Amino acid sequence: MATLTRVKVLNPANPNKSTAIFGGKASGILNWNDLSHPHFYTIRQRIRSLFWTANEVDMTQDVKQFPNLSKAEQEAFLKIIGLLATLDGPQTVIAMKIVDFTTDPSVKSIMATIADQESEHNHSYAYVLSSVTTLDKQMDSFEMGRSDEVLMKRNERIVDIYNEFAENPTVETVLKAMVYTTLLEGLFFYSGFAFFYNLARHQKMVGTSTMISYINRDELQHGKAISDIFRAALAENPKYNTEEFTDWIYDQFRHSVEQEIIWSRYVLGEIVGIDLEEMAGYVKYRANKMLRMLGLSEIYPEFTDNPMKWIRAYVDNFDDTKTDFFEQTSRQYVKTSNLNGFDDL
């Protein structure tokens, strides 16, 4: 199996239009009007239009409300932030790893934009925690990814697949890494997101929920973009479009659904307002959606519709502006000129 080599920054002997996403030839000069996959321009425009920064969100009320959350809610809050940070940090890195090895300059641009947004997501978790809790609890939350046994078990295959690509970059390993990237963007975050949306619909921690909705909106676009790149790369490399590889993808989705359900029961078991069976159905529904985006068939035919109806106010589409469940008004940025709004306390 041929190893992919790091792509030169500029190679003027090659054409500007890339001959392949991986293992092709391109000069390194990006002309958005001369692409091998013209719709990649629209993909980047959609992602780029979502630009935001964490410190634009006013956390004033969250600072006041966090001490009044139940013990179970506080613990779940910190564990879920730990999970999200554990996943979004590597997302920045894997995007940049793909940049190193793709020969399509438009894919480099898309992945660089995704990497920047994932970095801001990771910053936002630190921003939220620094707003509502003490430094030692912030540190504990970020330590979870390498100390919590349930979380570590949940992330085993992610670690293996991402590290395999990093250590042995081939067309096969990058395709597998992109499968897991779509799983992260479209499935692994969602029980965590549901927790924050559940708080918001009970008028708790709305600042955090607003931040999460922006992250969620980004992740939906990232998942769509990477699934499109995956399908284009697979079409260029038909020898990998086999029954064996398809079965491997289905196996990863089934395993990931199982792990996400275990995690959701572990972290949401004592949270009022979230039905765990409904949550499990929602995870399967999300898996079906991501499989369709990868060009594959659904594996949970009984969950073709969203069983978690209330969450539609926050997620479940690519283009519409999110609205608050309890207000049904547009969730535009609530900006503050003072860091975290501390001067208003």
ZAMARGU-4260 file (C-alpha; in steps of 0.2 Angstrom, whole numbers, plus 5000, padded with zeros to 4 digits):
<rodrens>
0) 5000/5000/5000 | 5008/5016/4994 | 5012/5029/5008 | 5006/5047/5005 | 5020/5060/5005
5) 5019/5077/5012 | 5014/5089/4998 | 5026/5102/4993 | 5020/5120/4996 | 5023/5125/4978
10) 5027/5114/4963 | 5025/5125/4947 | 5028/5110/4936 | 5011/5103/4940 | 4994/5110/4934
15) 4984/5122/4945 | 4969/5111/4945 | 4973/5095/4955 | 4972/5078/4947 | 4967/5070/4963
20) 4962/5074/4981 | 4976/5062/4988 | 4991/5056/4978 | 4988/5068/4963 | 4997/5082/4956
25) 4994/5101/4958 | 5005/5116/4958 | 4999/5123/4975 | 4991/5138/4967 | 4973/5139/4972
30) 4961/5146/4959 | 4943/5145/4965 | 4937/5146/4947 | 4947/5131/4941 | 4943/5117/4953
35) 4942/5098/4950 | 4927/5098/4962 | 4918/5115/4959 | 4906/5113/4973 | 4920/5113/4986
40) 4919/5132/4984 | 4901/5132/4990 | 4906/5121/5005 | 4920/5133/5010 | 4909/5148/5009
45) 4895/5140/5020 | 4908/5135/5033 | 4917/5152/5032 | 4900/5161/5034 | 4898/5154/5052
50) 4913/5164/5059 | 4911/5168/5078 | 4922/5169/5093 | 4919/5163/5111 | 4921/5179/5120
55) 4906/5187/5110 | 4894/5177/5120 | 4888/5185/5137 | 4890/5172/5151 | 4884/5184/5165
60) 4868/5174/5169 | 4877/5158/5168 | 4890/5164/5181 | 4875/5167/5193 | 4866/5151/5189
65) 4879/5138/5189 | 4881/5137/5209 | 4862/5134/5209 | 4862/5119/5197 | 4859/5102/5206
70) 4874/5092/5210 | 4870/5080/5196 | 4869/5094/5184 | 4885/5102/5189 | 4894/5085/5188
75) 4887/5082/5171 | 4891/5099/5165 | 4910/5097/5169 | 4911/5079/5162 | 4903/5084/5146
80) 4914/5099/5144 | 4928/5087/5147 | 4922/5076/5133 | 4919/5090/5121 | 4937/5096/5124
85) 4944/5079/5122 | 4936/5077/5105 | 4938/5095/5098 | 4957/5096/5101 | 4961/5081/5090
90) 4949/5088/5077 | 4960/5103/5075 | 4975/5091/5073 | 4967/5079/5061 | 4961/5093/5049
95) 4979/5099/5048 | 4986/5082/5045 | 4974/5080/5030 | 4980/5097/5024 | 4998/5090/5024
100) 4994/5076/5013 | 4980/5082/5001 | 4985/5087/4984 | 4969/5097/4981 | 4972/5115/4986
105) 4954/5118/4988 | 4953/5104/5001 | 4968/5112/5010 | 4958/5128/5011 | 4942/5119/5018
110) 4952/5109/5031 | 4962/5124/5037 | 4945/5133/5039 | 4938/5118/5049 | 4954/5117/5059
115) 4952/5136/5064 | 4934/5133/5069 | 4938/5118/5079 | 4952/5127/5088 | 4939/5140/5093
120) 4927/5127/5099 | 4941/5121/5111 | 4944/5138/5117 | 4925/5140/5120 | 4925/5126/5132
125) 4939/5134/5142 | 4930/5151/5141 | 4914/5143/5148 | 4923/5134/5162 | 4933/5149/5167
130) 4917/5159/5168 | 4907/5147/5180 | 4919/5137/5190 | 4936/5137/5200 | 4953/5133/5191
135) 4955/5116/5200 | 4938/5110/5193 | 4943/5117/5176 | 4959/5107/5176 | 4949/5092/5182
140) 4937/5093/5167 | 4951/5094/5154 | 4960/5079/5163 | 4945/5068/5160 | 4950/5063/5142
145) 4965/5053/5150 | 4958/5048/5166 | 4939/5044/5165 | 4938/5025/5161 | 4921/5026/5153
150) 4927/5041/5142 | 4943/5032/5138 | 4934/5016/5133 | 4922/5026/5122 | 4937/5035/5113
155) 4948/5020/5110 | 4944/5017/5092 | 4945/5036/5088 | 4963/5036/5095 | 4968/5021/5085
160) 4961/5027/5068 | 4968/5045/5070 | 4985/5039/5076 | 4986/5026/5062 | 4983/5039/5049
165) 4996/5051/5058 | 5009/5036/5058 | 5005/5028/5042 | 4997/5040/5029 | 4989/5031/5015
170) 4973/5033/5005 | 4965/5019/5015 | 4970/5027/5032 | 4964/5044/5027 | 4948/5038/5021
175) 4946/5029/5038 | 4951/5045/5047 | 4937/5054/5038 | 4924/5041/5042 | 4928/5045/5061
180) 4929/5063/5058 | 4911/5062/5052 | 4906/5052/5067 | 4913/5065/5078 | 4905/5079/5069
185) 4888/5071/5067 | 4886/5059/5081 | 4899/5059/5096 | 4894/5077/5102 | 4876/5075/5102
190) 4871/5068/5119 | 4882/5081/5126 | 4874/5095/5116 | 4857/5088/5122 | 4862/5091/5140
195) 4865/5109/5137 | 4849/5111/5127 | 4839/5103/5140 | 4846/5115/5153 | 4841/5130/5141
200) 4823/5124/5139 | 4822/5125/5158 | 4829/5143/5157 | 4846/5138/5164 | 4864/5142/5157
205) 4857/5149/5142 | 4874/5158/5138 | 4882/5141/5137 | 4868/5133/5127 | 4869/5148/5115
210) 4888/5144/5113 | 4885/5126/5111 | 4872/5130/5097 | 4885/5139/5087 | 4897/5125/5089
215) 4883/5113/5084 | 4880/5123/5069 | 4898/5122/5064 | 4899/5104/5067 | 4884/5100/5055
220) 4893/5110/5041 | 4910/5101/5045 | 4901/5084/5044 | 4893/5088/5027 | 4910/5095/5020
225) 4920/5080/5026 | 4907/5068/5020 | 4908/5076/5003 | 4927/5076/5002 | 4926/5057/5007
230) 4914/5053/4994 | 4924/5062/4981 | 4941/5054/4986 | 4932/5037/4986 | 4926/5040/4969
235) 4944/5044/4963 | 4950/5028/4972 | 4937/5014/4967 | 4948/5000/4973 | 4944/5005/4991
240) 4925/5005/4987 | 4923/4987/4992 | 4910/4977/5001 | 4924/4974/5014 | 4927/4993/5017
245) 4908/4996/5017 | 4906/4983/5031 | 4920/4991/5041 | 4911/5008/5040 | 4895/5000/5046
250) 4904/4991/5060 | 4912/5007/5066 | 4895/5016/5066 | 4887/5002/5076 | 4901/5002/5088
255) 4900/5021/5090 | 4882/5021/5093 | 4884/5008/5106 | 4898/5018/5115 | 4888/5034/5113
260) 4873/5026/5121 | 4884/5019/5136 | 4891/5037/5138 | 4874/5045/5138 | 4868/5034/5151
265) 4883/5036/5162 | 4883/5055/5161 | 4864/5059/5159 | 4857/5046/5170 | 4852/5058/5184
270) 4847/5073/5173 | 4829/5078/5175 | 4821/5081/5158 | 4831/5069/5147 | 4823/5052/5143
275) 4837/5040/5140 | 4828/5028/5128 | 4823/5044/5118 | 4841/5049/5119 | 4847/5032/5112
280) 4834/5033/5098 | 4841/5050/5094 | 4859/5044/5093 | 4853/5030/5081 | 4844/5043/5071
285) 4860/5054/5069 | 4869/5038/5064 | 4857/5036/5050 | 4859/5054/5044 | 4878/5052/5044
290) 4877/5036/5034 | 4866/5044/5021 | 4879/5058/5019 | 4892/5045/5016 | 4882/5038/5003
295) 4877/5022/5013 | 4861/5014/5018 | 4853/5017/5035 | 4856/5003/5048 | 4842/5008/5060
300) 4826/5008/5050 | 4815/5011/5065 | 4824/5028/5068 | 4822/5037/5051 | 4813/5052/5060
305) 4820/5062/5075 | 4812/5054/5091 | 4818/5069/5102 | 4806/5081/5095 | 4810/5095/5107
310) 4828/5096/5101 | 4823/5102/5084 | 4823/5120/5091 | 4842/5119/5092 | 4848/5107/5079
315) 4844/5095/5064 | 4847/5106/5049 | 4861/5114/5040 | 4855/5131/5035 | 4842/5138/5047
320) 4845/5150/5061 | 4843/5141/5078 | 4829/5147/5090 | 4827/5146/5108 | 4814/5132/5113
325) 4806/5143/5126 | 4806/5159/5117 | 4806/5154/5098 | 4816/5169/5094 | 4832/5170/5084
330) 4848/5165/5093 | 4859/5179/5087 | 4875/5183/5096 | 4873/5191/5113 | 4889/5201/5114
335) 4897/5209/5129 | 4911/5222/5129 | 4917/5216/5146 | 4925/5199/5147 | 4912/5187/5153
340) 4901/5202/5159 | 4910/5202/5176 | 4908/5221/5177 | 4889/5218/5177 | 4889/5206/5192
</rodrens>
